[in-house]
Amino acid sequence: MKGKLAQIPETLDDCILLWQMGYIVVIHDGKVEKVLKEKGEEKWTH
């Protein structure tokens, strides 16, 4: 399973760690919806 995360982030610290590793964590209504890998110039800055 190359490229798959072992588990969904559960805490804010997990989300920050993923962000530092180049991932985007999409949270909706208090639950994690998606974890996306940033690619090149398509980085989110907000």
C-alpha positions in Angstrom: 0.0 0.0 0.0 2.5 2.6 -1.1 1.3 6.1 -0.6 -1.5 5.2 1.9 -1.6 6.7 5.4 -1.5 4.2 8.3 -4.5 5.9 10.0 -6.6 9.0 9.9 -5.3 11.8 12.1 -7.1 12.1 15.4 -5.6 15.2 17.1 -4.6 18.7 16.0 -0.9 17.7 16.5 -1.4 14.9 14.0 -2.8 17.4 11.5 0.1 19.8 12.0 2.6 17.0 11.5 0.9 15.9 8.3 1.0 19.6 7.1 4.7 19.8 7.8 5.1 16.6 5.7 3.3 18.2 2.8 -0.2 16.9 3.2 -3.5 18.8 3.3 -6.0 17.7 5.9 -9.6 18.7 5.1 -11.9 18.8 8.1 -15.7 19.2 7.8 -18.1 19.3 10.8 -15.4 18.3 13.2 -14.4 15.2 11.3 -11.5 14.5 8.9 -13.0 14.3 5.3 -9.8 14.0 3.2 -6.0 13.8 3.5 -4.4 15.1 0.3 -0.8 15.3 -0.9 0.3 18.8 -2.0 1.6 18.8 -5.5 4.0 21.4 -6.9 2.3 24.8 -7.5 -1.1 23.6 -6.3 -0.3 24.2 -2.6 -2.9 25.7 -0.4 -1.8 28.7 1.5 -5.0 29.6 3.4 
